[in-house]
């Protein structure tokens, strides 16, 4: 468990707001967009300490990753002749990878990133393979119809 140390010299003094906005850290989110702390509502909480932030980010990314894996397996198991589900799977994989790259990379460990990446690459290859098969089958079907006419 982590604790926050509030024994700073400038406690209860307003720091320049531009300094607070420019701090690099992880912005916590909630469903209601507000947090209740000691009876008062706080809108934005930015975690600056990387140890604290990495634990929060790891939990949040793990939830998103598990939801993505379940969604992708449903898409890949579904039989679709048009290939739309495979395109959707590829789009979701790329969206997740970009989100991790842009938002969470500096808070996650390299080992965690590699583990997620390996599973996503396997699913991405499978979706690409099936999409290519569908496209080849459509191409063959169109060529056979042209020849028979």
C-alpha positions as CSV (number, residue, x, y, z in Angstrom):
1,X,0.0,0.0,0.0
2,X,1.2,3.5,-0.8
3,X,0.9,6.6,1.3
4,X,1.1,10.2,0.3
5,X,3.4,12.5,2.3
6,X,1.9,15.9,2.9
7,X,4.7,17.4,5.0
8,X,5.9,20.0,2.6
9,X,6.9,23.5,3.5
10,X,4.5,25.3,1.2
11,X,1.4,23.4,2.5
12,X,-1.8,25.4,2.0
13,X,0.0,27.9,-0.2
14,X,-1.2,28.3,-3.8
15,X,1.4,27.4,-6.3
16,X,1.4,29.0,-9.7
17,X,-1.3,27.1,-11.7
18,X,0.9,26.9,-14.8
19,X,3.3,24.8,-12.8
20,X,0.6,22.4,-11.9
21,X,-0.7,22.1,-15.5
22,X,2.8,21.4,-16.9
23,X,3.6,18.6,-14.5
24,X,4.1,15.3,-16.2
25,X,2.0,12.5,-14.7
26,X,-0.9,10.1,-15.0
27,X,-4.4,11.7,-15.0
28,X,-6.8,9.6,-13.0
29,X,-10.3,9.2,-14.3
30,X,-13.6,8.2,-12.7
31,X,-17.1,7.5,-14.0
32,X,-18.5,10.6,-12.5
33,X,-15.5,12.8,-13.4
34,X,-15.2,13.7,-9.8
35,X,-13.6,12.2,-6.7
36,X,-14.9,12.7,-3.1
37,X,-12.1,13.3,-0.7
38,X,-13.0,14.4,2.9
39,X,-16.4,15.5,1.8
40,X,-15.2,17.8,-0.9
41,X,-15.3,17.1,-4.7
42,X,-12.1,17.0,-6.6
43,X,-12.3,17.0,-10.4
44,X,-8.8,16.2,-11.6
45,X,-6.1,14.1,-9.9
46,X,-2.7,13.9,-11.5
47,X,-0.4,11.3,-10.1
48,X,3.2,12.5,-10.6
49,X,5.1,9.8,-8.7
50,X,6.0,7.1,-11.2
51,X,5.8,4.3,-8.6
52,X,2.2,5.3,-7.7
53,X,1.3,5.9,-11.3
54,X,2.7,2.6,-12.6
55,X,0.5,0.7,-10.2
56,X,-2.6,2.6,-11.2
57,X,-1.8,2.4,-14.9
58,X,-1.0,-1.3,-14.7
59,X,-4.4,-2.0,-13.2
60,X,-6.2,0.1,-15.8
61,X,-4.3,-1.3,-18.8
62,X,-4.9,-4.8,-17.5
63,X,-8.6,-4.3,-17.4
64,X,-8.6,-2.8,-20.9
65,X,-6.4,-5.6,-22.2
66,X,-8.6,-8.4,-20.8
67,X,-11.7,-6.8,-22.3
68,X,-9.9,-6.5,-25.7
69,X,-8.8,-10.1,-25.6
70,X,-12.3,-11.3,-24.9
71,X,-13.7,-9.1,-27.7
72,X,-11.1,-10.2,-30.2
73,X,-11.7,-13.9,-29.5
74,X,-15.4,-13.3,-30.1
75,X,-14.6,-11.6,-33.4
76,X,-12.2,-14.2,-34.6
77,X,-14.5,-17.1,-33.7
78,X,-17.4,-15.5,-35.5
79,X,-17.8,-16.8,-39.1
80,X,-18.2,-13.8,-41.5
81,X,-17.9,-14.2,-45.2
82,X,-17.3,-10.5,-45.9
83,X,-14.2,-10.2,-43.6
84,X,-15.7,-7.2,-41.7
85,X,-15.1,-8.8,-38.3
86,X,-11.4,-9.4,-39.1
87,X,-11.0,-5.8,-40.1
88,X,-12.7,-4.7,-36.9
89,X,-10.3,-7.0,-34.9
90,X,-7.3,-5.4,-36.7
91,X,-8.6,-1.9,-36.0
92,X,-9.2,-2.7,-32.3
93,X,-5.7,-4.1,-32.0
94,X,-4.1,-1.1,-33.6
95,X,-6.2,1.3,-31.5
96,X,-5.1,-0.4,-28.3
97,X,-1.4,-0.4,-29.4
98,X,-1.6,3.3,-30.2
99,X,-3.3,4.1,-26.9
100,X,-0.6,2.3,-24.9
101,X,2.1,3.9,-26.9
102,X,0.8,7.5,-26.5
103,X,-0.7,7.4,-23.0
104,X,0.8,4.6,-20.8
105,X,4.2,3.6,-22.2
106,X,6.3,5.6,-19.7
107,X,4.4,4.1,-16.7
108,X,4.5,0.4,-17.8
109,X,7.5,-1.9,-17.5
110,X,9.1,-3.3,-20.6
111,X,8.3,-6.8,-19.5
112,X,4.5,-6.0,-19.3
113,X,4.6,-4.3,-22.7
114,X,6.3,-7.3,-24.4
115,X,3.9,-9.8,-22.8
116,X,0.9,-7.9,-24.2
117,X,2.5,-7.3,-27.5
118,X,3.2,-11.0,-28.1
119,X,-0.4,-12.0,-27.6
120,X,-1.7,-9.1,-29.7
121,X,0.7,-10.0,-32.5
122,X,-0.6,-13.6,-32.5
123,X,-4.2,-12.4,-32.8
124,X,-3.2,-9.8,-35.4
125,X,-1.5,-12.5,-37.6
126,X,-4.6,-14.8,-37.3
127,X,-6.9,-11.9,-38.3
128,X,-4.7,-11.0,-41.2
129,X,-4.5,-14.6,-42.4
130,X,-8.3,-15.1,-42.3
131,X,-8.9,-11.8,-44.0
132,X,-6.4,-12.7,-46.8
133,X,-8.1,-16.1,-47.2
134,X,-11.5,-14.3,-47.6
135,X,-10.1,-11.9,-50.1
136,X,-8.5,-14.7,-52.1
137,X,-11.7,-16.6,-52.2
138,X,-13.6,-13.6,-53.4
139,X,-11.0,-13.0,-56.1
140,X,-11.2,-16.6,-57.3
141,X,-15.0,-16.5,-57.3
142,X,-15.0,-13.3,-59.4
143,X,-12.5,-14.8,-61.9
144,X,-14.5,-18.0,-62.3
145,X,-17.7,-16.1,-63.0
146,X,-15.9,-14.0,-65.7
147,X,-14.6,-17.1,-67.4
148,X,-17.9,-18.9,-67.4
149,X,-19.7,-15.9,-69.1
